[in-house]
Amino acid sequence: MSKIFIHPKAVVEDGADIGEGSKIWHFAHVREGSKLGRNVIVGKSSYVDTGVVIGDNVKIQNLVSVYHGVTIGNDVFVGPHVTFTNDLYPRAVGDWEIVETRIEDGASLGANCTIICGNTVGKYALVAAGAVVTRSVPDHALVAGNPAKLKGWVCKCARKIAGKDLEKGKHMITCPHCNTVNEIVVP
């Protein structure tokens, strides 16, 4: 395995657990008590707070702040300027109530989207650029807008494979792009 790369202008606090093959780029800040898996890329000027857990093979683009209470699974893409919140009733003074957020394996978060705390973005879901996620997103769902609404269903390769009109229940859909068979469960 390759070693960890930490740019000389990055700040990685003692007590941060960083997996082999990971790269922390310039002006990024990784706090003590955070846990990053193997082959994680933390882009320029990004912030990873204490208590954050990030899986393997995650790519966090530039200018992303991942706050306490966020857990990111494996193989997740976090686009530039993605915003995570961690308190539903924030104030400059008073008690913070950290509300957990989960990003499941294989999900992709488009540039400049906002994930409101307390929600889960499901496996292989795709959140469009600029979307505001105010409720949990099912596995393989494509959501867009403010607030984010279901626009269809995507393959593991991120290509759209079905429209939003899919009937409730379980569907096995083969992607015409990569031939992967995807199990889509419409709630």
Order of alpha helices (4+ residues) and beta strands (2+ residues): beta-beta-beta-beta-beta-beta-beta-beta-beta-beta-beta-beta-beta-beta-beta-beta-beta-beta-beta-beta-beta-beta-beta-beta-beta
